[in-house]
Amino acid sequence: MDSNSLLGLVKRYQENKEFIANEETAKVALVIPFIRLLGFDPSNPREVRPEYSAEFTQADGKRFPDRMDFAIFDKNGVKPLMVIECKPLGTDLISKSNQLARYIAQMPDLRFGILTDGCNYLFFSDLDQQNQMDREPFFRFSLEDSRTDWERVAKFLSKFSRESFNAETLITDAENARYRQAMVERLSSALRRPAEDESFIRWLSEGIYKGPRTRSVIERLGEIAKESIEPAILQVIGDDFLDNLKQRIHTAKPKEEPPAGAERVVEPTTKHAQAQEVSPRRAANVVTTQEELAFYELVRSICQRNGVNAEEILFRDTVNYFNISFRRPTRWFLRLFGDSRRKSIVTLVPVEEAARLCRGFEVDAAPPNFGVSRIYIDDVAQVWGLTEVILRSLQLQREGKVVEAEGEKELAGTG
């Protein structure tokens, strides 16, 4: 399985979610295609058995058949590899996990179960005690989560494919996934709110602050930590990130030249490490900086992870701002103002909506004729925190709701 296959499922969900009104539709439209992505044939009962029945023992000792939506078997059709239980789109899945737990309890060879509503996929196992399903899933993903790293998800799901499925190694992988997720959540929490995690502050300041750590000292160190995190992250990823970007720039194929008289446009495949011109008289004043290139690459990556063809995300540098557009240079959806006293990103999203989509950032109206909303940032690394507003601005541009303004196409504000 590759990330493009998953992105196809994401696109299928986005285009059809308003028509998925019940569990059966979710199965046909999303779950069966997901099973195919894993390499299993839903039409082959040796591999996939819909409405598979297993007997469940009640507390009084009586047994009755319990049906699961899909049971997936090995190539010989003998050993169950995993079961998939489906619910209607939008269901609180954790609250409906008891049925899946019964399956794992009643089938000794069964170690894995997936609970899904077609959009959200929760992977369960019995890591703590065999044949007793864990309370929390060891892995999960959602087709509507704009922050999803689809390459990572595809790599993980490949281990559940028909050709690669190995229960013993998967148990270790499941344990690792659970530990990894716990570490990610703990580290993310500490990085977002370092002052609230005293143990993190004590570890971080070990050997740096040598005095007694009173409550006021911990609070002071917490504020310093908050200011130190972003520069540290940039220092770690900066050189490798830019080296990779430069490599891609210099090995890519050149695009066609723009028509005579048109503004010069820097596209993903041109050598834009050099100064680029907007018009002949401005050529000496426009220099594309490494910060602008990093901004472009981050935005491009966000768009690609959400099903947009990366080759359609272009950029154009000007004297006043750095433009990012969709397919054509006039169809811009983001502008970076990096040379002013405070860095800011201008979008096509109305101010109130932008403020909702990027809580924690300062948002106001963009200057006249430059855009709709303006978001202030300290560093381009913060772009990851603006994923939702970036995708919303791109969506508005793609919808084409534009009016003419000062000789340039701008998006009409919408509520």
WOPEPE-V271605 format. One record per backbone hydrogen bond with DSSP energy under -0.5 kcal/mol. CO is the residue of the C=O (numbers start at 0). NH is the residue of the N-H. E is the energy in kcal/mol with one decimal. If there is no record, write none. Layout:
BEGIN
co->[CO/CO]
nh->[NH/NH]
e->[E/E]
END
This chain:
BEGIN
co->[1/1/2/3/4/5/6/7/8/9/10/11/12/12/15/16/18/21/22/23/24/25/25/26/29/30/31/32/33/34/35/37/39/40/42/43/43/46/47/48/48/51/53/55/55/57/61/63/65/67/68/69/70/71/71/73/78/81/82/83/84/87/90/92/93/96/97/98/99/100/101/102/105/106/110/111/112/113/114/115/118/119/119/120/121/121/122/122/123/124/128/131/138/140/141/143/144/147/148/149/150/151/152/153/154/155/156/157/160/165/166/167/168/169/170/171/172/173/174/175/176/177/178/179/180/181/182/183/184/185/186/187/188/192/193/195/196/197/198/199/200/201/202/204/204/207/211/213/214/215/216/217/218/219/220/221/222/223/224/224/225/227/228/229/230/231/232/233/236/237/238/239/240/241/242/243/244/245/246/247/258/264/265/266/269/270/277/278/278/278/279/281/281/282/284/286/288/289/290/291/292/293/294/295/296/297/298/299/300/301/302/302/303/308/309/311/311/313/314/315/320/320/321/322/323/323/324/324/325/327/329/330/332/333/334/334/335/335/336/342/343/344/345/346/346/349/350/351/352/353/355/357/361/363/366/366/371/372/373/374/378/379/380/381/382/383/385/386/387/388/389/390/391/392/393/394/395/395/396/399/400/402/404/407/409]
nh->[4/5/6/7/8/9/10/11/12/13/14/15/15/16/18/19/20/25/26/27/28/29/30/31/33/34/35/36/37/39/38/161/41/43/44/46/47/72/49/51/70/67/65/57/63/60/57/55/53/51/50/83/48/80/81/76/73/71/113/69/115/90/92/95/96/100/101/102/103/104/105/106/107/109/125/82/123/84/121/86/142/116/117/140/114/123/137/138/112/133/131/128/122/120/144/145/147/149/152/153/154/155/156/157/158/158/159/160/164/169/170/171/172/173/174/175/176/177/178/179/180/181/182/183/184/185/186/187/188/189/190/191/192/195/196/197/200/201/202/203/204/205/205/207/208/209/213/217/218/219/220/221/222/223/224/225/226/227/227/228/229/231/232/233/234/235/236/237/240/241/242/243/244/245/246/247/248/249/250/251/261/266/314/269/271/273/263/277/281/282/282/284/285/285/286/288/292/293/294/295/296/297/298/299/300/301/302/303/304/305/305/307/306/311/312/313/326/324/265/322/317/322/335/315/332/333/313/326/327/330/331/325/347/323/336/345/321/337/343/376/336/374/334/371/372/353/354/355/356/357/358/360/375/373/369/370/365/346/363/344/381/382/383/384/385/386/389/390/391/392/393/394/395/396/397/398/399/400/399/401/411/409/407/404/402]
e->[-0.5/-1.4/-2.6/-1.6/-1.3/-2.3/-2.5/-2.1/-2.3/-2.7/-2.3/-1.2/-0.6/-1.9/-2.1/-1.1/-1.3/-1.9/-2.2/-2.3/-3.0/-2.1/-1.9/-3.0/-1.7/-2.3/-2.0/-1.9/-1.3/-1.6/-2.0/-2.5/-0.8/-2.0/-0.7/-1.5/-2.8/-3.1/-0.5/-0.7/-1.5/-2.8/-3.4/-0.5/-2.0/-1.7/-3.2/-3.0/-2.5/-1.2/-2.0/-2.9/-2.5/-3.3/-1.4/-1.8/-1.9/-2.9/-2.8/-1.7/-2.3/-1.8/-1.3/-1.6/-1.3/-2.0/-1.8/-1.6/-1.9/-1.9/-2.1/-1.4/-0.6/-2.0/-0.5/-1.3/-3.2/-2.9/-2.6/-2.1/-2.1/-1.2/-0.5/-1.6/-2.5/-0.5/-2.1/-1.1/-2.0/-2.8/-1.8/-0.6/-3.1/-2.8/-1.1/-0.8/-1.6/-1.1/-2.1/-2.5/-2.1/-2.1/-2.8/-1.8/-0.5/-1.3/-1.9/-1.3/-1.9/-2.4/-1.8/-1.3/-2.4/-3.1/-2.3/-2.6/-2.6/-2.2/-2.5/-3.0/-2.6/-2.1/-2.3/-2.8/-2.5/-2.3/-3.1/-3.0/-2.3/-2.1/-2.6/-2.4/-2.4/-1.6/-1.5/-0.8/-2.1/-2.6/-2.1/-2.9/-2.3/-0.5/-0.9/-2.4/-2.3/-0.6/-1.2/-2.6/-2.1/-2.1/-3.0/-2.2/-1.8/-1.9/-2.7/-2.1/-1.4/-1.0/-0.7/-1.4/-0.5/-1.8/-2.5/-2.5/-2.2/-1.8/-2.5/-2.8/-2.7/-2.5/-2.6/-2.4/-2.0/-2.8/-2.2/-2.2/-2.2/-2.4/-1.3/-1.1/-2.1/-0.7/-1.7/-1.8/-1.9/-0.9/-0.5/-0.5/-1.8/-0.7/-0.8/-1.8/-1.0/-0.6/-0.7/-0.6/-2.1/-2.6/-2.2/-2.5/-2.6/-2.2/-2.3/-2.7/-2.2/-2.3/-2.4/-2.4/-2.3/-0.6/-1.0/-2.2/-1.6/-2.1/-1.5/-0.8/-3.5/-2.0/-0.8/-3.0/-1.8/-0.6/-2.8/-2.1/-2.8/-1.6/-2.2/-0.6/-2.4/-1.6/-1.1/-2.5/-0.6/-2.5/-0.6/-2.9/-2.2/-0.8/-1.6/-1.8/-3.0/-2.9/-1.7/-2.4/-1.4/-2.8/-2.4/-1.5/-1.9/-1.3/-0.6/-1.7/-2.4/-3.3/-2.1/-0.6/-1.9/-2.5/-2.3/-2.7/-1.9/-2.0/-1.2/-1.4/-2.1/-1.0/-2.4/-2.5/-2.0/-2.3/-2.3/-2.4/-2.4/-1.9/-2.6/-1.9/-0.7/-0.9/-0.8/-1.7/-1.9/-2.2/-2.1/-2.4/-2.6]
END
